[in-house]
């Protein structure tokens, strides 16, 4: 099973990216989590660029999304909203055939970042994502200096992350069996 992880942060020391990198190491046997790092290469969304004018970076992202069994997203909250780079990436997926009905799990790295999580959930519902709320997770990383290594080494962070990924993989497997 292949899960694509997308961070909505471009910061080098991003907690969102760190938790997704940790997830790649905590995935159960038979589950591969790959971090998509091309989000910064996407141009601003412009519906005029759909079809024959589709930018190569957007086509590449759509191909990656299309090859995935599910998406794991972690994005910060900026000014009580979804990070612009994440919203831009999602806007490029609205008109795609690769995204609808794709299983999606969300990781929130700040217990107080509830506005962006709610907005992201609403956007994904509108886009026909198959949200898996049982695999949603909020980790208390705000104000900490946690990187991939420290998250994996800290049982209070690693174990809930491992369990969320397992629940997500189980839901994806159940969807495959139902088809």
Residue pairs with C-beta under 8 A, 6 or more apart in sequence:
1 30
1 31
1 32
1 69
1 70
1 169
1 172
1 173
2 32
2 34
2 67
2 68
2 69
3 27
3 31
3 32
3 33
3 34
3 68
3 69
3 70
3 71
3 72
3 165
3 168
3 169
3 172
4 33
4 34
4 35
4 36
4 64
4 65
4 67
4 68
4 70
4 71
4 72
5 20
5 23
5 24
5 33
5 34
5 35
5 36
5 71
5 72
5 73
5 74
6 20
6 35
6 36
6 39
6 71
6 72
6 73
6 74
6 75
6 86
6 89
7 14
7 16
7 17
7 20
7 35
7 39
7 73
7 74
7 75
8 16
8 39
8 73
8 74
8 75
8 76
8 82
8 83
8 85
8 86
8 89
9 15
9 16
9 17
9 74
9 75
9 76
9 83
9 85
10 39
10 40
10 85
11 17
13 147
14 76
15 76
15 109
15 141
15 142
15 144
15 146
16 74
16 75
16 76
16 107
16 109
17 35
17 74
18 141
18 146
18 147
18 148
18 151
19 74
19 107
19 109
19 139
19 141
19 146
19 151
19 161
20 33
20 35
20 72
20 74
20 107
21 35
21 148
22 148
22 151
22 152
22 157
22 158
22 161
23 33
23 72
23 107
23 161
23 165
24 33
24 34
24 35
25 148
25 152
26 152
26 158
26 161
26 162
26 165
27 33
27 165
27 169
28 162
28 165
28 166
28 169
30 169
31 165
31 169
33 72
33 165
36 61
36 64
38 57
38 60
38 61
38 64
39 61
39 85
39 86
39 89
40 85
41 57
42 55
42 57
42 58
42 61
42 85
42 88
42 89
42 92
43 49
43 55
43 57
43 58
44 88
45 88
45 91
45 92
47 95
49 55
49 58
50 95
58 92
61 89
61 92
61 93
62 92
62 93
62 96
62 98
62 99
63 98
65 71
65 93
65 96
65 98
65 99
65 102
66 96
66 97
66 98
68 102
69 103
69 172
69 176
70 102
70 103
70 104
70 105
70 132
70 168
70 169
70 172
71 102
71 103
71 104
71 105
71 129
72 104
72 105
72 106
72 107
72 165
72 168
73 86
73 104
73 105
73 106
73 107
73 120
74 106
74 107
74 108
74 109
75 82
75 83
75 86
75 116
75 120
76 83
76 109
76 110
76 113
76 116
77 83
77 110
77 113
77 114
77 115
77 116
77 117
78 84
78 116
80 115
80 116
81 115
81 116
81 119
82 116
82 119
82 120
82 123
83 116
86 120
87 123
90 123
90 124
90 127
93 99
93 127
94 127
99 127
99 128
99 129
100 127
100 128
100 129
101 128
101 129
101 130
102 129
102 130
103 129
103 130
103 131
103 132
103 168
103 171
103 172
103 175
104 124
104 129
104 130
104 131
104 132
105 131
105 132
105 135
105 136
105 137
105 164
105 165
105 168
106 117
106 120
106 121
106 124
106 131
106 136
106 137
107 136
107 137
107 138
107 139
107 161
107 164
108 116
108 117
108 136
108 137
108 138
108 139
109 138
109 139
109 141
109 142
110 138
110 140
110 141
110 142
111 138
111 140
111 142
112 142
113 142
117 138
121 131
124 131
125 131
130 175
132 167
132 168
132 171
132 172
134 167
134 168
134 171
135 164
135 165
135 167
135 168
135 171
136 164
137 160
137 161
137 164
139 151
139 157
139 160
139 161
141 151
141 157
146 154
146 157
150 157
151 157
151 158
151 161
152 158
